Amino acid sequence: MEEFLYTVCGMEGIHARPAGQLAKKAAQYKSCVTIEKDGREATTSRLMALMGLDIRCGDSIKIKVEGSDEHTAADGIKRFMTEHSI
């Protein structure tokens, strides 16, 4: 399993649009991508659960990636979030 911490920098946090973009990016990989905030977690494939984490600008989240391409997926997700100011 790969995991990393990320501080959300998008002014609106992870609401519907960025959650959808993140889910679409994560679906490109075989690995399962899970986001954890304050002890609660949701996979990126479950948009309502992801939005239910109420992730706001400045929040620190943990991203866990598990699967056959986890290293590549973790790097890709981190790069995507940084480049798109999520």
C-alpha positions in Angstrom: 0.0 0.0 0.0 1.2 3.5 -0.9 -0.1 6.5 1.1 0.7 10.1 1.4 -0.6 13.2 3.1 -2.0 16.1 1.0 -3.2 19.6 2.0 -6.2 20.6 0.0 -5.5 23.9 -1.7 -8.6 24.4 -3.8 -10.6 27.3 -2.4 -13.9 25.2 -2.5 -12.3 22.0 -1.2 -13.4 18.7 -2.6 -17.0 19.3 -3.6 -18.9 17.8 -6.6 -16.7 18.9 -9.5 -13.3 18.2 -8.1 -14.6 14.9 -6.6 -15.8 13.9 -10.0 -12.5 14.8 -11.6 -10.6 12.9 -8.9 -12.8 9.8 -9.4 -12.3 9.9 -13.1 -8.5 10.1 -12.7 -8.4 7.3 -10.1 -10.5 5.1 -12.4 -7.6 5.1 -14.9 -5.7 2.8 -12.5 -6.3 -0.7 -11.3 -5.6 0.2 -7.7 -8.2 1.3 -5.2 -7.8 4.9 -4.0 -9.2 5.8 -0.6 -9.2 9.3 1.0 -9.2 9.6 4.8 -10.1 12.7 6.9 -10.6 12.8 10.6 -10.7 9.1 10.9 -13.4 8.7 8.3 -12.7 7.4 4.8 -14.2 7.0 1.4 -13.1 5.5 -1.9 -12.9 7.8 -4.9 -15.4 5.6 -6.7 -18.2 6.6 -4.3 -18.8 10.3 -5.0 -21.4 10.9 -2.3 -19.2 9.3 0.3 -16.3 11.3 -0.8 -18.2 14.6 -0.7 -19.6 13.5 2.7 -16.1 13.8 4.1 -16.6 17.6 4.0 -13.1 18.3 2.8 -12.3 22.0 2.8 -9.5 24.2 1.7 -6.6 23.8 4.1 -7.7 20.4 5.3 -5.0 17.7 5.5 -6.1 14.4 4.1 -4.5 11.0 3.8 -4.6 9.2 0.4 -4.2 5.5 0.4 -3.6 3.5 -2.8 -3.6 -0.2 -2.9 -3.3 -2.6 -5.9 -1.1 -3.8 -8.6 -0.2 -0.4 -9.9 -0.2 1.4 -6.6 3.1 3.2 -7.0 2.2 4.6 -10.4 -1.3 5.4 -9.3 -0.1 7.3 -6.1 2.3 9.4 -8.1 -0.4 10.1 -10.8 -3.0 11.1 -8.2 -0.6 13.3 -6.3 0.5 15.0 -9.5 -3.1 15.4 -10.7 -4.3 17.0 -7.4 -1.3 19.4 -7.4 -1.7 20.4 -11.1 -5.4 21.0 -10.7 -5.2 22.8 -7.4 -7.5 20.3 -5.6 
